[in-house]
């Protein structure tokens, strides 16, 4: 259903009498961040106005003076008196109330991130062919000694050449990290396609595993996949970070590649190093 924003005003003013339409609008507000924001603003402003503004009657002397000035033409007098009466019967908006409304709107804008924060994409990443799931499983295998580097090297160029010679068809990124030492790399195969993985470690014995895949593989969902909403979130330049099974996990995009990073280091540490790769 296409919900227009002006319907939120009608909902706030209790002017929607069709229960079916009202239920659809309430449901849409609960799931659409922009519509929910618009509803919150209108509802807050109306509440402030209702609480802070009082209706004041126009003094009879002023009313008669206005009517007298518009008396010469009868028709004009009737229409104008109605117009001016409506005008003077409107609430008097004080300066203090206006300030309150502005401050309320600013507070909503400042805290709008609470409405638009990303959902927990990790909950939707399911299945053995999901990149997020594979990255977590591969990291567990590394810690358990079940997955060892096919190439042991601290040279980024050597690792990139290893990916090419191993049959990886897409360009890869193997950055040098100030706090992390390169250990080596692995090329995996899935239904005839080769994928790139490499590993870092620090002096404290913490490990970072990085798995990168060209985005086109994920868009087709044929061999490896992510949910469309997570892909869209990463396409916008965001870095998705989460803690799963006591491991720090992040996903982001560099060039045409989507990469997943899993580590037993703190989420803050790996975010600083790996959220923006070049």
N, C-alpha and C positions, 0 to 999 in steps of 0.2 A: 504493500500500500504506500502511495506517495503522500507523505504527511507534510503539509505546508506549515511553515513556522508561525503564520498568523493564527493557526488553530490553537497554539499554546496560550495565546492571549485569551482566547475564548474559554479555554479550560481553566485558566487562572480566575477568570471572571464568572465561572460557573454558568456559562451560556450554552454549553453543549447538552442538549436534552436527549440525544440519541445515545442510548447506553452502549450499543455496539461500537459506534464511532468513538465514544469516550474510552472504552476499554482498549481499542486499537491504539489510540493516541497515548494512553498511559503506558502500554506495552512498548511502544516505539521510543518514548522518552527514556524508559529504563535501559534500552539497548543502544541508543544513538547518543553519543557524547555531545555532539553539537546541539542537538535538539534539547537534551537535558540541561545544557548550559543556558540556552535561551529561556527555558522554562524557569530555571532558578533565578535568573536576573529579573524576569517579569514578576515572579511571585514575591521576590524580596522587595522590589520597588513598590509594588502595590501595598505590601504589609507596612512599609515605612510611611507611605502616604496616609494610609488609613489610621496609623497610630499617632502621627505627628501633625496632621493637618485638620483644622476644624473649619466647618462651614460658617460663614458670617453673612448675616443678612445686610442688604444695602439700606442705609438710612432713607426714610421716606422722603426727606428733603432732597437728597441727591437723585432719587428715582424720579421725582416730579420734575426736577430741573432738566433731566435728560429727556423725558417725555415731552416737555414743553418745547424744547428745541427742535424736535422732529415732528411737531404737531401739524404744520401747514398742509402737508399732503396726507390725506387720510390713509390711503393704502400704504404709503411709505411709513406712516406713523405706526400702523399695525405690525408691519413686518419688522420695522426697526426696533419697536418696543420689545418685541419677542426676542430679537437678537441681543439687545442690550441687557434685557432681564436675564437671559441665559448667561451672558458674560459675567454680570455682577454676582450671580448666584454661585459661580464657581468658587472652589476653595482658595483661600489666600495662602500662597506658598511662601513660608518664611525663609530667610537666608540660612538660618541654622538647619532647617529641614533639607534645603538644597545641598548643603555641605554633607549631611548625613547620607543622602542618596548617592552623591559622588563617591564618598568614602566606601560605601557598601559595594558599589560597582567595581572600584579599584581592588577591594579585598577579594572579590570573586575572580577578577582577572589574575591577581597574584597567585591565588590558590587553584587556578584552573588546571594545573598539572595533575592535581589529584583526580580530576575527572578523566583526563586523557592519558593517564599512565597506561603503558602497555599491559595487556593481560599476561598471565603466566603461560607463555607459548609452550613451555616444556611439557605441560600436561597433555597437549594435543599431538606430540611427536611420538607416534606409535609404529610398531612393525620393524622387522629385521632389515627392511630396505630403507629405513629412515636414517638420514645422515646424522642427526642428533643422537639417536639411539646407538648407531654404529660407533660414533666417537666415544661415547661413554663405555661401551663394551670393549673397544680396543684399548682404552686407557687401563681398564681393569686387567686385561690380559698382559699389558706391559708390566704393571705392578706385580702380577703373579708370576712373571717370568715366562709366560706362554707366547709372548710376541717380542722378538728381538730384532734389532735393526739388521737389514740385509747389507747395508753399507754403514760402516763406522767412520765418521768424518766430521771435522769441525770447520770445513771449508764450504761456504754457501754455493760457490760456483761448481764445485765437485758434486754436491748434492743435486743441483739443478740439472747437471749433465747426466747424472744417474737416472733422474726421472725421465729424461728424453730417451736415453738408451733403453730404459725399461718399458717404453711404449706408451708413456703418458702423452696424450695428444694436445693438451692445453698448456699454455705458459704458466709457470709456477713462481711463487714468491717465497724466498727463503731469507728473511731478514736477519741481520746480526743484532743481537740484543745486549745492551750493556750489562744487565744483571744475569744473563742466561748464556750458557755455553752450548753450542751445537754438539749433539752426540752422534746422530746418524739419521738414516732414512729407510723407508720401506715403500715398495710399490705393490699395491694389491690389485687383484683382478676380480671383476664381477661381470659375468655374462659377456666376456670378450673385451670389456673396457678396463683400462688401467687407471688407477687413482693414486695420488701422491700423499704421503704422510712423512712427517719428520718430527724429531724429538729434541728437546732442550733439557738441561739440568743446571742447578746452581750449587754452590759449595755446601749448602745445608742439606743436600740430598733430595731436594724437591724437584719434581719432574713436570715438564710441560709437553703435552702431545698436541700437534697441530695437523689437522686433516683439511685439505683444500680440494674443491671441486669446481669446475667451470659451471657457471649458473645455468647454461643451456641444458645440462644433464638433469638438473633439478626441476626445470620448467616442464620437461616432458613427462616426468614421474615414471619413466619406463624402467630405469635401472636403480636409481637412487632418488630420494625425494625429501622434501620438507613441506609443511603445510603452506598454502598460498599466502595466508595472512602473515606468517613469519617471513616468507620471502619478500613480501611487499615492505615489511618493516625494515628489513636489512637493505633493500633497494633505496630506501629513503636516507640512507647514511647512518642509521642507528646501530648501536652495538648492544646486542641482547646479552644480559648477564644473569646468571642464576646459580644457586647452590643445589646440587642434586646428589644424593647418596654421599654426602660429606665431601664431594668434589666440587671445585670451582669450574664452571663451564661458561664459555661465552661464544657468541657467533657474530660475525660481521662480514662486510664485503670489502674486497680490495681489487680494484680493476674489474675484471669480469669474473673473478673467483669469489665463491662463498667459502669461508673457512670456519671450522669449529676448533676451539681450544679447550682442552680439559687438563686440569692440574690438581695436585694435592697442596699447592700453595694457596695463600689467601686470595679471595676474589678481588680485593683491592689491588694486590700486587700484580696479578696477571692482567687486570683491566688497564692499569697504567702502561703496561708494556705492549699488550696485544690488541687493544680495541681499535687501533688505527695503524694498519700496516701499509707499507709502500713497496 
